[in-house]
């Protein structure tokens, strides 16, 4: 493998933060740990980077001049499912929920240990990858789970509705893998937390379920496929 090929195989991260010192520190730290890193100081600059480059994950600050990180994430989610890890000095649970509601995959408060950021990035990137067992043992038919007009590919993590792809975040893909892989079975919020990530709480699972319903349910207020089982959890059914 050539040096160019080796570099191109590295996950590409976009760091968006108006703090020049922190931005450069993150760029240096992540580069030393096996990532390609591109930096932007605000949302407008990040938008320019996204127009010309593909990224595997975005590390995004909440408080920035101009458009805030939350608003930028919400705008991005309308057209792109690239994983987002949000950085913020805020420690209010309401802010974390607001981030999850925009489609952010993970949330890390400032100040933080660089090692923790690295572990969280690795965790988010793993969520979107197919499990080795599924990729090796599941045949074309076994990996496709159908419910109503929808179909979920367990290996690729792709949801389609009448042949049209439904964009999902990495956290939503992990949630769908758990639900679709156990079609018809009730999964507790605790079990779903483990599927999505160890740092995810039960409230975050409720938020992710609400977002999923908005993406494919005919009437999200009265879900047909992704149902709540009172006192137990959630289940995906072929209604």
Protein Blocks (a to p, Z undefined) as FASTA:
>chain_A
ZZklmmmmpccdddddfblklmmmmmmmmmmnopacdddfbfklmmmmmmmpccfbdcdd
fbdghjafklmmmmmmmmpccdcddddfbfcfklmmmmmmnopabdcdddddfklmmmmm
mmmmmmmpccfklmmmmcfklmpccehjbdcdfknopaceehiacdddfklmmmmmmmmm
mghiacdfklmmmmnomkbcfklmmmmmmmmmmmmpmblmlcfklccdehklpcdddZZ
